[in-house]
Amino acid sequence: MKSLHDLTSLRYRNVLIIDDEPAIHQMFSTCLQPDSDQEETSLSTAGEQMVDIKKRIYNFIVHSALSGEEALELCKTQRKYNAPIQMAFVDMRMKGWNGVETIKQLLDFDHRMNFVIMTGFPDDTRDKVEEHLGAAPLQIFAKPTNLEQIYDAAYSLTSRWNRLHGDN
């Protein structure tokens, strides 16, 4: 990966991976947590996940869900701890809710979230998404996607979220 971004200015940097393939979660974690060997997190007295930013200035806080339903429950839990999810990478084809239904449910819960859909069929997906979600805040990446594109998307979307909502 060429470009890593200093994330210390971001109050929130929670990224959610929603995919029913565990290997995808490992790939995304490796990409989004390049300093994972130095990972140090703890919970504050308010239940907020705290990160030692001196050691992890390039790392996102990565959350994983194997289904859309699990993702919604995770987002609800994160909100309770005042640690909302800023963006999610979503697989289109999963057991239970598909990618479109997952995004719809998550947007109903928190309209501030941003999404990147990962699919092998980007043209078909764009039509389906527009039909069911309209102008939802999302991007569509064709599989396979390179790691730099994943990291840069996470940075741009979490930065955008922090600019718009970080003081809320």
Protein Blocks (a to p, Z undefined) as FASTA:
>chain_A
ZZdcdfklpmbacdcdddfbfklmmmmmmmmmmmlmmgccdddfkopacddfklmmmbcc
ddddfbfklmmmmmmmmmmnopacfbdcddfbdghjafklmmmmmmmmmmmbccddddfb
lmlmmmmmmmmnopaddddddddddfklmmmmmmmmmmmmmmmmmmZZ
